[in-house]
Amino acid sequence: MEELLQGKPGSAKLAFAGGGINDALVHSRADIGIAMGVMGSDAAIEAADVVLVDDDPVKIAKAIKISRKCLRIVYQNIVFALAVKLACLALGAVGIANMYLALI
């Protein structure tokens, strides 16, 4: 693991998938630790960043897709909330809106 970490480019991420008791240290050392399996050890589950309850490696790709979509939605919500707050601030500055409109 140390050789892989030293040999990777600066912006690359190193992921490790496993679920055994011996994998806990590697999960904590990797950039992204993925514990797999229902019967995964408690130490591996605690040390991992992501826990999948299935032993199917295809679920890793599905988890990445879900996380990217989730982050996209979070960023959209943040931008929308800031735009609404700025609009309420501008309307409040000219006397059209009051504090209750900003709360809604």
C-alpha positions, -999 to 999 in steps of 0.1 A, spaced: 0 0 0 28 24 8 44 18 -26 11 25 -43 6 57 -23 41 69 -32 38 61 -69 4 78 -75 2 112 -91 -6 141 -67 -43 145 -75 -51 108 -79 -70 89 -52 -62 54 -41 -92 32 -31 -90 -1 -12 -119 -26 -10 -120 -54 15 -138 -65 46 -115 -87 67 -100 -80 101 -66 -75 85 -80 -48 61 -87 -22 88 -53 -7 88 -52 -5 50 -87 11 50 -75 39 73 -43 44 52 -60 45 18 -76 77 5 -109 59 2 -116 27 22 -144 5 10 -156 -22 34 -175 -49 16 -198 -77 27 -224 -83 53 -200 -104 73 -173 -78 72 -154 -73 105 -163 -45 128 -128 -31 127 -129 -29 89 -163 -13 89 -152 13 114 -120 22 95 -136 24 61 -150 55 45 -177 36 26 -195 4 37 -213 -18 11 -234 -46 24 -230 -67 -7 -199 -86 -19 -205 -76 -55 -177 -53 -68 -201 -38 -94 -218 -20 -64 -187 2 -61 -193 18 -95 -230 22 -85 -220 39 -52 -197 63 -71 -225 72 -95 -249 78 -66 -223 99 -47 -216 121 -77 -253 127 -83 -258 135 -46 -230 160 -47 -244 176 -78 -278 180 -60 -262 194 -29 -243 221 -50 -275 229 -68 -293 234 -36 -266 256 -22 -266 278 -53 -304 281 -53 -305 289 -16 -278 316 -19 -296 331 -49 -329 333 -30 -312 349 0 -294 374 -22 -327 383 -40 -344 388 -6 -315 409 6 -318 431 -25 -356 434 -22 -352 442 15 -326 469 8 -351 488 -15 -379 482 10 -400 458 -11 -394 427 11 -394 422 48 -377 397 71 -406 372 68 -401 368 31 -365 359 37 -375 332 63 -400 316 39 
